[in-house]
Amino acid sequence: FSFLELPENISILINEGIFVAVTICAILFLIRFVDDFILEYIVPLTQKTESKLDDQLIPPLRKFLKLLITVFGFVIILDNLGYDVTTLLAGLGIGGLA
């Protein structure tokens, strides 16, 4: 790829596309890793206890962690594509306070 003489805008577009693809793959890997970790290690621990509270907390925790990884991944993608994410993060902070 580095030996090709492409116009500057196409070269930038290809580099950004590769970065987005690699970042999405990393996001999917992290989501599956965290989900499998919870299923293989945390769920058996919760099944050994007598309390039903920890059994009920696992599904929302899994969904929350998946959402958190996805949001952080897309914020990283937007930041590296040149968008100003500080306003987005500030808006999320203000929305969280409300």
KETI-636795 format. One record per residue (C-alpha): x negated, y negated, z negated; residue number from 1. Coordinates in steps of 0.02 Angstrom, whole numbers. Layout:
<rs>
+--------+--------+--------+-----+
!      X !      Y !      Z ! num !
+--------+--------+--------+-----+
!      X !      Y !      Z ! NUM !
...
+--------+--------+--------+-----+
</rs>
This chain:
<rs>
+--------+--------+--------+-----+
!      X !      Y !      Z ! num !
+--------+--------+--------+-----+
!      0 !      0 !      0 !   1 !
!   -140 !   -121 !    -42 !   2 !
!   -217 !    -99 !    132 !   3 !
!    -60 !   -149 !    225 !   4 !
!    -53 !   -327 !    287 !   5 !
!    125 !   -373 !    245 !   6 !
!    197 !   -547 !    231 !   7 !
!    184 !   -618 !     55 !   8 !
!    371 !   -617 !     19 !   9 !
!    391 !   -434 !     70 !  10 !
!    239 !   -385 !    -34 !  11 !
!    313 !   -471 !   -187 !  12 !
!    481 !   -389 !   -156 !  13 !
!    401 !   -216 !   -145 !  14 !
!    300 !   -245 !   -304 !  15 !
!    455 !   -302 !   -399 !  16 !
!    555 !   -155 !   -333 !  17 !
!    423 !    -33 !   -391 !  18 !
!    419 !   -116 !   -563 !  19 !
!    608 !   -108 !   -579 !  20 !
!    610 !     76 !   -527 !  21 !
!    474 !    122 !   -652 !  22 !
!    560 !     25 !   -791 !  23 !
!    727 !    110 !   -757 !  24 !
!    640 !    279 !   -763 !  25 !
!    561 !    231 !   -930 !  26 !
!    731 !    175 !   -997 !  27 !
!    810 !    341 !   -946 !  28 !
!    666 !    438 !  -1023 !  29 !
!    682 !    344 !  -1188 !  30 !
!    870 !    368 !  -1192 !  31 !
!    854 !    555 !  -1165 !  32 !
!    708 !    570 !  -1286 !  33 !
!    802 !    482 !  -1427 !  34 !
!    961 !    579 !  -1391 !  35 !
!    871 !    746 !  -1391 !  36 !
!    774 !    698 !  -1548 !  37 !
!    936 !    661 !  -1638 !  38 !
!   1017 !    822 !  -1577 !  39 !
!    868 !    934 !  -1617 !  40 !
!    807 !    861 !  -1782 !  41 !
!    935 !    746 !  -1861 !  42 !
!   1095 !    845 !  -1830 !  43 !
!   1028 !   1006 !  -1911 !  44 !
!    979 !    905 !  -2063 !  45 !
!   1152 !    830 !  -2077 !  46 !
!   1234 !   1001 !  -2060 !  47 !
!   1139 !   1063 !  -2213 !  48 !
!   1218 !    932 !  -2325 !  49 !
!   1390 !    949 !  -2402 !  50 !
!   1440 !    771 !  -2362 !  51 !
!   1542 !    738 !  -2205 !  52 !
!   1490 !    555 !  -2199 !  53 !
!   1323 !    588 !  -2116 !  54 !
!   1408 !    703 !  -1989 !  55 !
!   1524 !    561 !  -1943 !  56 !
!   1385 !    432 !  -1929 !  57 !
!   1281 !    527 !  -1800 !  58 !
!   1391 !    498 !  -1644 !  59 !
!   1403 !    308 !  -1666 !  60 !
!   1216 !    302 !  -1706 !  61 !
!   1177 !    395 !  -1544 !  62 !
!   1284 !    276 !  -1442 !  63 !
!   1211 !    122 !  -1527 !  64 !
!   1032 !    177 !  -1497 !  65 !
!   1069 !    214 !  -1313 !  66 !
!   1147 !     42 !  -1294 !  67 !
!   1003 !    -42 !  -1384 !  68 !
!    872 !     42 !  -1273 !  69 !
!    971 !     -3 !  -1117 !  70 !
!    991 !   -186 !  -1165 !  71 !
!    807 !   -207 !  -1210 !  72 !
!    757 !   -122 !  -1048 !  73 !
!    862 !   -237 !   -941 !  74 !
!    801 !   -389 !  -1036 !  75 !
!    623 !   -333 !   -995 !  76 !
!    671 !   -311 !   -812 !  77 !
!    751 !   -483 !   -804 !  78 !
!    601 !   -563 !   -889 !  79 !
!    478 !   -487 !   -767 !  80 !
!    585 !   -537 !   -618 !  81 !
!    564 !   -718 !   -669 !  82 !
!    728 !   -755 !   -756 !  83 !
!    729 !   -854 !   -917 !  84 !
!    786 !   -731 !  -1049 !  85 !
!    761 !   -846 !  -1198 !  86 !
!    930 !   -926 !  -1166 !  87 !
!   1009 !   -754 !  -1152 !  88 !
!    931 !   -698 !  -1316 !  89 !
!    981 !   -860 !  -1401 !  90 !
!   1159 !   -837 !  -1339 !  91 !
!   1162 !   -659 !  -1406 !  92 !
!   1099 !   -724 !  -1573 !  93 !
!   1234 !   -856 !  -1582 !  94 !
!   1365 !   -728 !  -1528 !  95 !
!   1304 !   -613 !  -1666 !  96 !
!   1327 !   -750 !  -1795 !  97 !
!   1504 !   -781 !  -1737 !  98 !
+--------+--------+--------+-----+
</rs>
